[in-house]
Amino acid sequence: MVVGVCRFVISMPGNRSLKEKRARMRPLIQALQKNYKVSVAEVDLQNTADAGAIAFALVGNDRRTVNSVIDKIVERIEELADVVLQEHDFEITNY
């Protein structure tokens, strides 16, 4: 069993309120859950209007597959026009 965990910080230029932030974060989180079948949550910066930290986790049988899914998600986040990926880090562990 292979477990992959990734955390990333995004900035959302132009956001002025937490309400705007949540309106932009909710569809992103839901899309990751739906398209990649990962567990996702906002994990930090909840009270910051123009930035957010999201983490996701996934389990697989093969380290290469888990790494591929993490790479695809990071690439997807980088392609989004309304957010800027500030940083990301991940860990893959065999059990």
GUVO-575827 format. One record per atom (N, C-alpha, C, O): atom name; x, y, z; residue number from 1. Coordinates in Angstrom, 2 decimals. Atoms other than C-alpha are relative to their C-alpha. Layout:
! GUVO-575827
[kegu CA [X Y Z] NUM]
...
***
This chain:
! GUVO-575827
[kegu N [0.85 -1.17 0.00] 1]
[kegu CA [0.00 0.00 0.00] 1]
[kegu C [0.90 1.24 0.00] 1]
[kegu O [1.87 1.32 0.75] 1]
[kegu N [-0.76 -1.24 0.12] 2]
[kegu CA [1.31 3.42 -0.97] 2]
[kegu C [-0.94 1.17 0.29] 2]
[kegu O [-2.04 1.25 -0.25] 2]
[kegu N [0.80 -1.17 -0.38] 3]
[kegu CA [0.03 6.66 0.58] 3]
[kegu C [0.74 1.26 -0.45] 3]
[kegu O [1.92 1.43 -0.15] 3]
[kegu N [-0.55 -1.28 0.42] 4]
[kegu CA [0.61 10.06 -1.00] 4]
[kegu C [-0.76 1.14 0.64] 4]
[kegu O [-1.99 1.14 0.68] 4]
[kegu N [0.60 -1.19 -0.62] 5]
[kegu CA [-0.01 13.36 0.76] 5]
[kegu C [0.67 1.22 -0.61] 5]
[kegu O [1.89 1.27 -0.75] 5]
[kegu N [-0.53 -1.23 0.58] 6]
[kegu CA [0.39 16.80 -0.79] 6]
[kegu C [-0.70 1.20 0.62] 6]
[kegu O [-1.91 1.19 0.84] 6]
[kegu N [0.54 -1.26 -0.52] 7]
[kegu CA [-0.07 20.29 0.62] 7]
[kegu C [0.47 1.11 -0.92] 7]
[kegu O [1.64 1.15 -1.30] 7]
[kegu N [-0.41 -1.13 0.81] 8]
[kegu CA [-0.10 23.42 -1.47] 8]
[kegu C [-0.67 1.28 0.49] 8]
[kegu O [-1.75 1.27 1.07] 8]
[kegu N [0.48 -1.33 -0.37] 9]
[kegu CA [-0.56 27.13 -0.86] 9]
[kegu C [-0.26 0.76 -1.29] 9]
[kegu O [0.60 0.82 -2.17] 9]
[kegu N [0.34 -0.79 1.17] 10]
[kegu CA [-2.35 29.26 -3.42] 10]
[kegu C [-0.36 1.42 0.44] 10]
[kegu O [-0.87 1.63 1.54] 10]
[kegu N [0.47 -1.36 -0.24] 11]
[kegu CA [-2.91 32.98 -3.61] 11]
[kegu C [-1.10 0.28 -1.01] 11]
[kegu O [-1.11 -0.26 -2.12] 11]
[kegu N [1.14 -0.35 0.84] 12]
[kegu CA [-6.07 34.47 -5.06] 12]
[kegu C [-0.04 1.52 -0.12] 12]
[kegu O [-0.75 2.19 0.64] 12]
[kegu N [-0.05 -1.45 0.16] 13]
[kegu CA [-5.32 37.98 -6.29] 13]
[kegu C [-1.39 0.58 -0.22] 13]
[kegu O [-2.20 0.03 -0.97] 13]
[kegu N [1.29 -0.67 0.17] 14]
[kegu CA [-8.25 40.34 -6.03] 14]
[kegu C [-1.04 -0.36 1.03] 14]
[kegu O [-2.05 0.34 1.14] 14]
[kegu N [0.97 0.34 -1.04] 15]
[kegu CA [-10.05 38.57 -3.21] 15]
[kegu C [0.05 1.04 1.11] 15]
[kegu O [1.12 1.44 1.56] 15]
[kegu N [0.06 -1.00 -1.06] 16]
[kegu CA [-11.24 41.03 -0.61] 16]
[kegu C [-0.71 -0.52 1.24] 16]
[kegu O [-0.66 0.12 2.30] 16]
[kegu N [0.73 0.51 -1.15] 17]
[kegu CA [-13.33 38.86 1.68] 17]
[kegu C [0.11 -1.52 0.07] 17]
[kegu O [0.44 -2.19 -0.91] 17]
[kegu N [0.00 1.45 -0.18] 18]
[kegu CA [-13.49 35.38 3.12] 18]
[kegu C [-1.12 -0.65 -0.81] 18]
[kegu O [-0.99 -1.79 -1.27] 18]
[kegu N [1.11 0.52 0.80] 19]
[kegu CA [-16.81 34.93 1.33] 19]
[kegu C [0.43 -0.23 -1.45] 19]
[kegu O [0.12 -1.27 -2.03] 19]
[kegu N [-0.52 0.16 1.36] 20]
[kegu CA [-15.14 35.50 -2.05] 20]
[kegu C [0.98 -1.18 -0.06] 20]
[kegu O [0.95 -1.97 -1.00] 20]
[kegu N [-0.98 1.07 -0.02] 21]
[kegu CA [-12.32 33.16 -1.08] 21]
[kegu C [-0.70 -1.36 0.01] 21]
[kegu O [-0.34 -2.24 -0.77] 21]
[kegu N [0.69 1.29 -0.11] 22]
[kegu CA [-14.68 30.35 -0.10] 22]
[kegu C [-0.76 -0.33 -1.28] 22]
[kegu O [-0.90 -1.49 -1.65] 22]
[kegu N [0.70 0.22 1.27] 23]
[kegu CA [-16.64 30.83 -3.32] 23]
[kegu C [0.97 -0.50 -1.08] 23]
[kegu O [0.54 -1.17 -2.02] 23]
[kegu N [-0.99 0.48 0.96] 24]
[kegu CA [-13.41 30.17 -5.24] 24]
[kegu C [0.63 -1.32 0.43] 24]
[kegu O [1.01 -2.13 -0.41] 24]
[kegu N [-0.62 1.23 -0.52] 25]
[kegu CA [-12.06 27.40 -2.98] 25]
[kegu C [-0.93 -1.20 -0.13] 25]
[kegu O [-0.50 -2.30 -0.48] 25]
[kegu N [0.95 1.12 0.01] 26]
[kegu CA [-15.21 25.28 -2.85] 26]
[kegu C [-0.01 -0.75 -1.33] 26]
[kegu O [0.09 -1.98 -1.33] 26]
[kegu N [-0.01 0.74 1.27] 27]
[kegu CA [-15.33 24.48 -6.60] 27]
[kegu C [1.33 -0.71 -0.27] 27]
[kegu O [1.35 -1.78 -0.87] 27]
[kegu N [-1.31 0.61 0.18] 28]
[kegu CA [-11.59 23.75 -6.62] 28]
[kegu C [0.08 -1.31 0.79] 28]
[kegu O [0.51 -2.33 0.26] 28]
[kegu N [-0.03 1.19 -0.85] 29]
[kegu CA [-11.87 21.29 -3.73] 29]
[kegu C [-0.93 -1.07 -0.57] 29]
[kegu O [-0.55 -2.24 -0.64] 29]
[kegu N [0.95 0.97 0.55] 30]
[kegu CA [-14.94 19.64 -5.25] 30]
[kegu C [0.51 -0.61 -1.30] 30]
[kegu O [0.31 -1.80 -1.55] 30]
[kegu N [-0.53 0.52 1.26] 31]
[kegu CA [-13.24 19.30 -8.65] 31]
[kegu C [1.12 -1.01 0.26] 31]
[kegu O [1.20 -2.03 -0.43] 31]
[kegu N [-1.07 0.96 -0.32] 32]
[kegu CA [-10.21 17.60 -7.09] 32]
[kegu C [-0.59 -1.31 0.50] 32]
[kegu O [-0.14 -2.39 0.13] 32]
[kegu N [0.65 1.21 -0.52] 33]
[kegu CA [-12.46 15.18 -5.22] 33]
[kegu C [-0.63 -0.80 -1.13] 33]
[kegu O [-0.50 -2.02 -1.19] 33]
[kegu N [0.74 0.67 1.07] 34]
[kegu CA [-14.51 14.39 -8.30] 34]
[kegu C [0.93 -0.57 -1.07] 34]
[kegu O [0.78 -1.72 -1.48] 34]
[kegu N [-0.82 0.40 1.13] 35]
[kegu CA [-11.81 14.22 -10.96] 35]
[kegu C [1.15 -0.94 0.34] 35]
[kegu O [1.58 -1.73 -0.50] 35]
[kegu N [-1.18 0.79 -0.36] 36]
[kegu CA [-8.99 12.57 -9.02] 36]
[kegu C [-0.25 -0.99 1.14] 36]
[kegu O [0.65 -1.75 1.50] 36]
[kegu N [0.37 0.94 -1.06] 37]
[kegu CA [-10.80 10.63 -6.27] 37]
[kegu C [0.98 0.06 1.18] 37]
[kegu O [1.47 -0.97 1.65] 37]
[kegu N [-0.89 -0.20 -1.14] 38]
[kegu CA [-8.65 12.10 -3.48] 38]
[kegu C [-0.79 0.63 1.15] 38]
[kegu O [-1.84 1.24 0.94] 38]
[kegu N [0.57 -0.69 -1.17] 39]
[kegu CA [-9.50 13.26 0.03] 39]
[kegu C [0.64 1.38 0.06] 39]
[kegu O [1.87 1.49 0.03] 39]
[kegu N [-0.49 -1.37 0.07] 40]
[kegu CA [-9.18 17.06 0.12] 40]
[kegu C [-0.58 0.83 1.13] 40]
[kegu O [-1.74 0.65 1.51] 40]
[kegu N [0.49 -0.92 -1.02] 41]
[kegu CA [-9.44 19.73 2.81] 41]
[kegu C [0.83 1.28 -0.02] 41]
[kegu O [2.01 1.27 -0.37] 41]
[kegu N [-0.75 -1.24 -0.25] 42]
[kegu CA [-8.51 23.35 3.42] 42]
[kegu C [0.63 -0.16 1.37] 42]
[kegu O [-0.07 -0.40 2.35] 42]
[kegu N [-0.70 0.37 -1.24] 43]
[kegu CA [-5.86 22.96 6.11] 43]
[kegu C [0.67 1.17 0.72] 43]
[kegu O [1.14 1.00 1.84] 43]
[kegu N [-0.67 -1.13 -0.64] 44]
[kegu CA [-4.46 26.42 6.86] 44]
[kegu C [-0.44 1.28 -0.70] 44]
[kegu O [-1.05 1.24 -1.77] 44]
[kegu N [0.31 -1.32 0.54] 45]
[kegu CA [-4.92 30.14 6.22] 45]
[kegu C [-1.50 0.21 -0.19] 45]
[kegu O [-1.91 0.95 -1.08] 45]
[kegu N [1.45 -0.11 0.14] 46]
[kegu CA [-8.68 29.83 6.73] 46]
[kegu C [-0.50 1.44 0.18] 46]
[kegu O [-1.53 1.80 -0.38] 46]
[kegu N [0.44 -1.37 -0.26] 47]
[kegu CA [-8.92 33.44 7.93] 47]
[kegu C [0.76 1.03 -0.82] 47]
[kegu O [0.77 2.22 -0.48] 47]
[kegu N [-0.72 -0.90 0.90] 48]
[kegu CA [-6.81 34.93 5.14] 48]
[kegu C [-0.80 0.08 -1.31] 48]
[kegu O [-1.03 -0.94 -1.97] 48]
[kegu N [0.91 -0.15 1.14] 49]
[kegu CA [-8.92 36.36 2.32] 49]
[kegu C [0.65 -0.27 -1.35] 49]
[kegu O [-0.03 -0.71 -2.28] 49]
[kegu N [-0.61 0.11 1.32] 50]
[kegu CA [-6.36 36.23 -0.49] 50]
[kegu C [0.94 -1.19 -0.17] 50]
[kegu O [1.70 -1.24 -1.13] 50]
[kegu N [-0.84 1.19 0.10] 51]
[kegu CA [-4.62 32.90 0.17] 51]
[kegu C [-0.67 -1.17 0.70] 51]
[kegu O [-1.52 -0.99 1.57] 51]
[kegu N [0.54 1.19 -0.64] 52]
[kegu CA [-5.41 29.35 1.12] 52]
[kegu C [0.98 -1.15 -0.09] 52]
[kegu O [1.82 -1.19 -0.99] 52]
[kegu N [-0.83 1.20 0.01] 53]
[kegu CA [-3.70 26.08 1.94] 53]
[kegu C [-0.92 -1.21 -0.08] 53]
[kegu O [-1.84 -1.36 0.73] 53]
[kegu N [0.81 1.19 0.23] 54]
[kegu CA [-5.18 22.84 0.67] 54]
[kegu C [0.92 -1.22 0.05] 54]
[kegu O [2.05 -1.17 -0.43] 54]
[kegu N [-0.75 1.26 -0.01] 55]
[kegu CA [-4.02 19.29 1.30] 55]
[kegu C [-0.90 -1.10 -0.54] 55]
[kegu O [-2.12 -1.05 -0.40] 55]
[kegu N [0.76 1.16 0.46] 56]
[kegu CA [-5.05 16.05 -0.32] 56]
[kegu C [0.83 -1.25 0.26] 56]
[kegu O [2.05 -1.20 0.38] 56]
[kegu N [-0.65 1.29 -0.23] 57]
[kegu CA [-4.28 12.39 0.25] 57]
[kegu C [-0.63 -1.04 -0.91] 57]
[kegu O [-1.81 -0.96 -1.25] 57]
[kegu N [0.50 1.10 0.80] 58]
[kegu CA [-4.60 9.29 -1.85] 58]
[kegu C [0.77 -1.27 0.33] 58]
[kegu O [1.91 -1.22 0.80] 58]
[kegu N [-0.58 1.31 -0.27] 59]
[kegu CA [-3.89 5.58 -1.49] 59]
[kegu C [-0.01 -0.79 -1.30] 59]
[kegu O [-0.99 -0.75 -2.05] 59]
[kegu N [-0.07 0.82 1.20] 60]
[kegu CA [-2.75 3.25 -4.25] 60]
[kegu C [0.87 -1.22 0.23] 60]
[kegu O [1.41 -1.43 1.32] 60]
[kegu N [-0.82 1.21 -0.06] 61]
[kegu CA [-0.93 0.02 -4.99] 61]
[kegu C [1.42 0.22 -0.49] 61]
[kegu O [2.32 -0.57 -0.20] 61]
[kegu N [-1.26 -0.21 0.71] 62]
[kegu CA [1.95 1.53 -6.94] 62]
[kegu C [0.50 1.42 0.24] 62]
[kegu O [-0.25 2.38 0.06] 62]
[kegu N [-0.59 -1.32 -0.28] 63]
[kegu CA [4.29 4.40 -6.01] 63]
[kegu C [-0.02 0.89 -1.25] 63]
[kegu O [-0.26 2.09 -1.16] 63]
[kegu N [-0.04 -0.77 1.25] 64]
[kegu CA [4.57 5.47 -9.65] 64]
[kegu C [-1.38 0.61 -0.32] 64]
[kegu O [-1.47 1.75 -0.77] 64]
[kegu N [1.35 -0.48 0.26] 65]
[kegu CA [0.78 5.79 -9.99] 65]
[kegu C [-0.36 1.14 0.95] 65]
[kegu O [-0.92 2.15 0.52] 65]
[kegu N [0.29 -1.05 -0.99] 66]
[kegu CA [0.44 7.81 -6.78] 66]
[kegu C [0.76 1.27 -0.36] 66]
[kegu O [0.19 2.36 -0.33] 66]
[kegu N [-0.80 -1.16 0.38] 67]
[kegu CA [3.27 10.11 -7.87] 67]
[kegu C [-0.58 0.67 -1.25] 67]
[kegu O [-0.58 1.90 -1.33] 67]
[kegu N [0.59 -0.53 1.21] 68]
[kegu CA [1.62 10.54 -11.28] 68]
[kegu C [-1.26 0.82 0.29] 68]
[kegu O [-1.45 1.90 -0.27] 68]
[kegu N [1.22 -0.73 -0.37] 69]
[kegu CA [-1.70 11.59 -9.75] 69]
[kegu C [0.35 1.31 0.69] 69]
[kegu O [-0.24 2.35 0.39] 69]
[kegu N [-0.42 -1.23 -0.68] 70]
[kegu CA [0.04 14.10 -7.47] 70]
[kegu C [0.51 1.01 -1.03] 70]
[kegu O [0.15 2.18 -0.98] 70]
[kegu N [-0.52 -0.90 1.05] 71]
[kegu CA [1.90 15.55 -10.48] 71]
[kegu C [-1.12 0.60 -0.84] 71]
[kegu O [-1.09 1.79 -1.16] 71]
[kegu N [1.13 -0.50 0.81] 72]
[kegu CA [-1.33 15.83 -12.50] 72]
[kegu C [-0.79 1.06 0.75] 72]
[kegu O [-1.20 2.07 0.16] 72]
[kegu N [0.75 -0.98 -0.80] 73]
[kegu CA [-3.09 17.66 -9.66] 73]
[kegu C [0.78 1.31 0.10] 73]
[kegu O [0.20 2.39 -0.06] 73]
[kegu N [-0.82 -1.22 -0.10] 74]
[kegu CA [-0.20 20.10 -9.19] 74]
[kegu C [0.00 0.74 -1.34] 74]
[kegu O [-0.11 1.97 -1.37] 74]
[kegu N [0.06 -0.63 1.32] 75]
[kegu CA [-0.14 20.74 -12.96] 75]
[kegu C [-1.34 0.69 -0.23] 75]
[kegu O [-1.40 1.78 -0.78] 75]
[kegu N [1.36 -0.58 0.14] 76]
[kegu CA [-3.91 21.36 -12.91] 76]
[kegu C [-0.11 1.30 0.78] 76]
[kegu O [-0.66 2.27 0.27] 76]
[kegu N [0.05 -1.22 -0.82] 77]
[kegu CA [-3.55 23.90 -10.10] 77]
[kegu C [0.82 1.11 -0.67] 77]
[kegu O [0.39 2.26 -0.69] 77]
[kegu N [-0.84 -1.00 0.68] 78]
[kegu CA [-0.73 25.66 -12.00] 78]
[kegu C [-0.68 0.59 -1.23] 78]
[kegu O [-0.40 1.73 -1.60] 78]
[kegu N [0.68 -0.47 1.21] 79]
[kegu CA [-2.97 25.96 -15.07] 79]
[kegu C [-1.19 0.92 0.27] 79]
[kegu O [-1.65 1.61 -0.63] 79]
[kegu N [1.16 -0.82 -0.31] 80]
[kegu CA [-5.81 27.72 -13.26] 80]
[kegu C [0.34 1.47 -0.14] 80]
[kegu O [1.38 1.93 0.32] 80]
[kegu N [-0.25 -1.42 0.26] 81]
[kegu CA [-6.12 31.35 -14.29] 81]
[kegu C [-0.26 0.88 1.22] 81]
[kegu O [0.34 1.94 1.35] 81]
[kegu N [0.39 -0.89 -1.10] 82]
[kegu CA [-7.67 32.70 -11.09] 82]
[kegu C [0.74 -0.24 1.30] 82]
[kegu O [0.46 0.43 2.29] 82]
[kegu N [-0.82 0.22 -1.19] 83]
[kegu CA [-5.17 31.30 -8.57] 83]
[kegu C [1.46 -0.13 -0.40] 83]
[kegu O [1.78 -0.47 -1.54] 83]
[kegu N [-1.44 0.11 0.23] 84]
[kegu CA [-1.38 31.34 -8.25] 84]
[kegu C [0.54 -1.00 1.01] 84]
[kegu O [0.38 -0.82 2.22] 84]
[kegu N [-0.62 0.99 -0.88] 85]
[kegu CA [0.42 28.30 -6.85] 85]
[kegu C [1.26 0.60 0.60] 85]
[kegu O [2.22 0.89 -0.11] 85]
[kegu N [-1.14 -0.60 -0.68] 86]
[kegu CA [2.81 29.69 -4.25] 86]
[kegu C [1.05 -1.04 0.39] 86]
[kegu O [2.25 -0.82 0.21] 86]
[kegu N [-0.93 1.06 -0.40] 87]
[kegu CA [4.32 26.48 -2.94] 87]
[kegu C [-0.76 -1.31 0.11] 87]
[kegu O [-1.98 -1.33 0.26] 87]
[kegu N [0.60 1.32 -0.24] 88]
[kegu CA [3.69 22.78 -2.67] 88]
[kegu C [1.09 -0.96 0.46] 88]
[kegu O [2.26 -0.82 0.09] 88]
[kegu N [-0.89 1.06 -0.40] 89]
[kegu CA [5.27 19.80 -1.01] 89]
[kegu C [-0.79 -1.28 0.15] 89]
[kegu O [-1.99 -1.24 0.46] 89]
[kegu N [0.72 1.27 -0.09] 90]
[kegu CA [4.41 16.13 -0.97] 90]
[kegu C [0.89 -1.07 0.59] 90]
[kegu O [2.12 -0.95 0.60] 90]
[kegu N [-0.70 1.15 -0.55] 91]
[kegu CA [5.36 12.87 0.64] 91]
[kegu C [-0.72 -1.26 -0.45] 91]
[kegu O [-1.95 -1.32 -0.43] 91]
[kegu N [0.56 1.29 0.38] 92]
[kegu CA [4.84 9.33 -0.59] 92]
[kegu C [0.65 -1.05 0.90] 92]
[kegu O [1.87 -1.13 1.01] 92]
[kegu N [-0.48 0.98 -0.98] 93]
[kegu CA [5.13 6.51 1.93] 93]
[kegu C [-0.53 -1.38 -0.34] 93]
[kegu O [-1.70 -1.53 -0.70] 93]
[kegu N [0.40 1.40 0.16] 94]
[kegu CA [5.05 2.74 1.53] 94]
[kegu C [-0.37 -0.59 1.36] 94]
[kegu O [0.31 -0.35 2.35] 94]
[kegu N [0.40 0.70 -1.22] 95]
[kegu CA [3.20 0.69 4.15] 95]
[kegu C [-0.06 -1.47 -0.26] 95]
[kegu O [-0.38 -2.24 0.64] 95]
***
